[in-house]
Amino acid sequence: PFLPVLIAASMPVLYWFQERLPDQGLSMAFRSADLERGQWGGLFTSMLLHGGWTHVTMNAVAALAFGAPVARFLGKGLAPLAFVLLYIGSGAIAALGYGLCHPGSEAPLVGASGAVFGLIGAATRLMGGHGRVSPLLHPAVLKASAAWMGVNLVVGLIGWAPGAEGVRIAWEAHMFGYVFGLLAIGPLGRWFGAPPDLRPGDV
C-alpha cells in the first residue's frame, strides 16, 4: 500500500536533512518540560526525527511491515486520512505519555517509534481476524500484546538495542503508542474498514 511505503521512505530522507541542520534537529525534539511551558509542537515534530541510521532503518522496516496490513484493512471512504491520523495520533499520544511519566524532564525525545508501535498495536488486532478486527480481549490479542510489551519492557530496562548505545530507550512511549493503536483500530475498522470480500489477498 502506498501510505506505508511513503512513510517508510520518508524516514531516511528526513534524517538526511536532519543531519545537516545546525542543531541536528534537537530544537524540534519533544521535552517533557514542554508540557509545563504550554509548548505542544514537539509532540508532532519529534516523530520526524531520529537518533541514527540504525534507528531510522528499524522504524522504516517496522512501519512498512505493520502498516501494510492496516492500510489494506482501512479501505473505505476516507480510509487514507484515517490511516494517517492513526499514525500521527499514535506518535503524539506516545510522546505525551512519555512526558507524563517524566514530568519536568529536559531530555530530548526523538523518533517515530511511538507512531510505529501504534501500527503494531492496530495490526495485532487484525491477526487471525479474517478481514475483521479481533475482540480486544481475544486470547491471541492478549498473548501477542503481552509478548510485545514484555520485549519492550526488557529492552527499555536493559537499555540495549542495535545502534542505541548510550541512548535511553523510551519504552514508555512505545507502550502508549501501542495501546492507542490497539484501541483506535476498533472504531476505525467500523467506520473505514472495507468489507472482507473487497480486500485483496483473501483466499
QUICORTA-V27173 format. One record per backbone hydrogen bond with DSSP energy under -0.5 kcal/mol. NH is the residue of the N-H (numbers start at 1). CO is the residue of the C=O. If there is no record, write none. Layout:
((NH;CO) (NH;CO))
This chain:
((5;1) (6;2) (7;3) (8;4) (9;5) (10;6) (11;7) (12;8) (13;9) (14;10) (15;11) (16;12) (17;13) (18;14) (19;15) (20;17) (21;18) (24;21) (26;23) (28;25) (29;26) (30;109) (33;105) (34;31) (35;32) (36;32) (37;33) (38;35) (39;34) (40;38) (43;40) (44;41) (45;41) (46;42) (47;44) (48;45) (49;46) (56;52) (57;53) (58;54) (59;55) (60;56) (61;57) (62;58) (63;59) (64;60) (65;61) (66;62) (67;63) (68;64) (69;65) (70;66) (71;67) (72;68) (73;69) (74;70) (75;73) (75;192) (76;192) (82;78) (83;79) (84;80) (85;81) (86;82) (87;83) (88;84) (89;85) (90;86) (91;87) (92;88) (93;89) (94;90) (95;91) (96;92) (97;93) (98;94) (99;95) (100;96) (101;97) (102;98) (103;100) (105;102) (109;30) (111;46) (116;112) (117;113) (118;114) (119;115) (120;116) (121;117) (122;118) (123;119) (124;120) (125;121) (125;122) (126;123) (127;123) (127;124) (129;126) (134;125) (134;132) (138;135) (142;138) (143;139) (144;140) (145;141) (146;142) (147;143) (148;144) (149;145) (150;146) (151;147) (152;148) (153;149) (154;150) (155;151) (156;152) (157;153) (158;154) (159;155) (160;155) (164;161) (167;164) (170;168) (171;169) (174;170) (175;171) (176;172) (177;173) (178;174) (179;175) (180;176) (181;177) (182;178) (183;179) (184;180) (185;181) (186;183) (187;183) (188;184) (189;185) (190;186) (191;187) (192;188) (193;189) (194;73) (198;195) (199;196) (202;199))
